[in-house]
Amino acid sequence: MKTIWITGGSSGIGFATAEIFLKNNWRVIISSSNIQKLEDAKKRMNNKVSTNNLYILKCDISLENEVKKIISKIENDIAKIDIALLNAAAYSPNKNQNFDIANYKLLLDVNLKGTLYCINSLKDFMQGRDNIIAIVSSPIGYRGWPTSGAYGMTKAAQLNLAESLYFDFKKLNINVKVINPGFIDTEATKLNSFKMPFLKSADFAAEKIYSGLVNKKNFEIFFPFFIVFIVKIMRILPYKIYFYIWKRLGNF
């Protein structure tokens, strides 16, 4: 039986992905900084699928020592990790375009430092095993968007990090992948005040992630195709055209 560890697994994409891996006879470990949410998640999953192979572990990825402790516990007491899905993230849309340094620090601590802490501990256990570290980033990391300075900054950093480690970790026989979901209906996106085009369910995202991690060799897993394709095109536009498009879209 293979094992996947999913950070931020108590809700949204993480929760739905945990369900589909359980249905396909994987050992699934979900973690979150909130133990009550994890316990509630296990109860909800139990209504749909057997949770005999589900483990819940409290882990705040912004705390380096806690990350080291949890990964060591998984590897030594539960099972060797075949896939680490680094999905946990903080999200807080900046609707008024105010520069709030506290918000930047929070998102840096969770989204970027937390990802680094996980990778740092995982590599010591996973090297030489041909396993997978998958980082959940976002198409917003392709280019700067209005009202998204803090979140976009961390996602751009994750993208760049994944691209670099794709090469560097080949020497350790660790496969690095990046996952870029479009707009997915989760607790986080419910905070958005704008209409989200091509909004998809968390179950849709989970199907794409499962297929991408288990059946395909691609470095990047992205969905839905059309919205991510548009953002990829915007990434190569000259600044003058890019800024003009956003000016036409809103009062930016």
C-alpha positions in Angstrom: 0.0 0.0 0.0 1.4 3.4 -1.0 1.2 6.5 1.2 0.4 10.1 0.5 0.7 13.0 3.0 -1.5 16.0 2.3 -1.0 19.2 4.2 -4.2 21.4 4.5 -6.2 18.2 4.2 -9.2 19.1 6.4 -11.1 21.0 3.7 -11.3 22.1 0.1 -8.9 20.6 -2.4 -6.9 18.7 0.2 -10.0 17.1 1.6 -11.4 16.0 -1.8 -8.0 14.7 -2.8 -7.7 12.7 0.3 -11.0 11.1 -0.4 -10.1 10.0 -3.9 -6.8 8.5 -2.8 -8.6 6.6 -0.1 -11.1 5.2 -2.6 -8.1 4.0 -4.7 -6.6 2.1 -1.7 -3.9 4.4 -0.6 -2.8 5.1 2.9 -3.7 8.7 3.4 -2.3 11.1 6.1 -3.9 14.5 6.3 -2.6 17.4 8.5 -3.8 20.8 9.4 -3.1 23.3 12.1 -6.6 22.7 13.6 -7.1 19.3 15.1 -10.9 19.8 15.4 -11.2 20.4 11.7 -9.2 17.3 11.1 -11.5 15.2 13.3 -14.6 16.7 11.6 -13.0 15.9 8.2 -12.5 12.3 9.2 -16.2 12.0 10.2 -17.3 13.5 6.9 -15.1 11.1 4.9 -16.4 8.2 6.9 -19.8 8.8 5.4 -18.4 8.2 1.9 -15.4 5.9 2.1 -13.7 3.6 4.5 -11.3 5.6 6.8 -9.4 2.6 8.0 -6.3 3.8 6.2 -6.7 7.5 7.1 -4.5 9.2 9.7 -4.9 12.7 11.0 -2.1 14.7 12.5 -2.0 18.2 13.7 0.8 20.2 12.0 1.3 23.9 11.7 3.6 24.1 8.7 4.8 27.6 9.7 6.6 26.1 12.7 9.8 24.4 11.5 10.2 22.1 14.6 6.6 20.9 14.3 7.1 20.0 10.7 10.3 18.0 11.5 8.5 16.2 14.3 5.4 15.3 12.2 7.4 14.1 9.1 9.7 12.0 11.4 6.6 10.5 13.1 5.0 9.6 9.7 8.2 8.0 8.4 9.1 6.1 11.5 5.7 5.2 13.0 3.3 5.0 10.1 4.8 4.5 6.7 7.3 5.9 4.2 5.8 8.8 2.2 5.4 8.1 -1.5 3.8 11.4 -2.3 3.9 14.6 -0.3 1.2 17.0 -1.5 2.1 20.4 -0.1 -1.4 22.0 -0.2 -1.7 24.0 3.0 -2.0 27.8 2.3 -3.2 31.0 3.9 -5.3 33.2 1.7 -6.7 36.7 2.4 -7.8 38.8 -0.6 -6.9 42.5 -0.4 -10.1 44.0 -1.7 -9.1 47.6 -0.9 -5.6 47.4 -2.3 -4.1 48.4 1.0 -0.5 47.5 1.7 -0.8 45.5 5.0 2.6 44.2 6.1 1.0 41.9 8.7 -0.8 40.1 5.9 2.4 39.8 3.9 4.2 38.2 6.9 1.4 35.8 7.5 1.3 34.5 3.9 5.1 34.3 3.8 5.2 32.3 7.0 2.6 29.7 5.8 2.7 29.6 2.0 6.5 30.1 1.5 8.4 29.3 4.7 6.0 26.4 5.5 6.6 24.9 2.0 10.4 25.3 2.5 10.2 23.6 6.0 8.3 20.7 4.6 10.7 20.2 1.7 13.8 20.5 3.9 12.6 17.7 6.1 11.1 15.5 3.3 14.3 15.5 1.3 16.3 13.8 4.0 13.8 10.9 4.1 12.8 10.7 0.4 16.1 11.0 -1.4 16.9 7.9 -3.5 13.3 6.6 -3.4 11.9 8.0 -6.6 9.1 9.6 -4.7 7.1 12.8 -5.4 6.9 16.2 -3.8 4.0 18.2 -5.3 3.6 21.9 -4.5 0.2 23.4 -4.9 0.7 26.9 -6.3 -1.6 29.0 -8.4 -1.8 30.6 -11.9 -1.8 33.9 -10.0 1.9 33.2 -9.6 2.4 33.6 -13.3 2.1 37.4 -13.1 1.2 40.2 -10.7 -2.6 40.7 -10.3 -4.4 43.7 -8.7 -5.3 43.2 -5.0 -3.1 40.0 -4.9 0.3 41.3 -3.9 0.8 39.1 -0.8 -0.8 35.9 -2.1 0.6 36.3 -5.6 4.1 36.9 -4.3 4.1 33.6 -2.4 2.6 31.6 -5.3 5.2 33.1 -7.8 7.9 32.1 -5.4 6.5 28.5 -5.1 6.4 28.3 -8.9 10.0 29.4 -9.3 11.1 27.1 -6.4 9.4 24.1 -8.0 11.1 24.8 -11.4 14.5 25.0 -9.8 14.1 22.0 -7.6 12.8 20.0 -10.5 16.5 20.0 -11.7 18.2 20.0 -8.4 16.2 17.1 -6.8 16.8 14.9 -9.8 20.2 14.3 -8.3 18.5 13.0 -5.2 16.0 10.9 -7.2 13.1 12.9 -6.0 10.4 14.1 -8.5 9.2 17.6 -8.0 5.8 18.7 -9.5 3.8 21.9 -9.3 0.0 22.0 -9.3 -1.8 25.2 -10.6 -5.6 25.1 -10.1 -7.8 27.8 -11.5 -10.8 29.0 -9.5 -12.0 26.1 -7.3 -15.1 26.4 -5.0 -13.5 26.2 -1.5 -13.7 28.1 1.7 -10.9 30.3 0.5 -12.4 31.4 -2.8 -15.7 32.2 -1.1 -13.8 35.2 0.3 -13.5 36.6 -3.2 -16.0 39.4 -4.1 -15.6 39.1 -7.9 -17.1 36.6 -10.3 -14.8 33.7 -10.9 -14.8 32.4 -14.4 -14.8 28.6 -15.0 -15.3 27.9 -11.3 -14.9 24.2 -10.6 -15.6 22.0 -7.7 -13.0 20.6 -5.3 -14.0 17.1 -6.5 -13.1 18.2 -10.0 -9.7 19.4 -8.8 -9.1 16.2 -6.9 -9.7 14.0 -10.0 -7.2 16.1 -11.9 -4.6 15.9 -9.1 -5.0 12.2 -8.7 -4.7 11.5 -12.4 -1.7 13.9 -12.7 0.2 12.4 -9.7 -0.5 8.8 -10.3 -0.8 8.3 -14.1 1.2 11.0 -15.7 4.8 12.2 -15.8 4.2 15.9 -16.4 5.9 18.5 -14.2 2.9 20.8 -14.1 -0.6 19.8 -13.4 -3.1 22.6 -14.2 -6.8 22.9 -14.7 -9.3 23.9 -15.9 -7.4 24.2 -19.2 -9.0 27.3 -20.8 -8.6 29.7 -17.8 -5.1 28.6 -17.1 -4.2 28.8 -20.8 -5.4 32.5 -20.9 -3.3 33.4 -17.9 -0.3 31.7 -19.5 -0.7 33.9 -22.6 -1.0 36.9 -20.3 2.4 36.0 -18.8 4.2 36.7 -22.1 2.5 40.0 -22.9 4.5 43.3 -22.8 3.8 45.4 -19.7 2.1 48.1 -21.7 -0.5 45.7 -23.1 -0.8 43.7 -19.8 -1.5 46.9 -17.8 -3.9 48.2 -20.4 -6.0 44.9 -20.2 -6.3 45.3 -16.4 -7.2 48.9 -16.7 -10.0 47.9 -19.1 -11.2 45.2 -16.7 -11.5 47.4 -13.6 -10.5 50.6 -11.8 -6.9 49.7 -11.3 
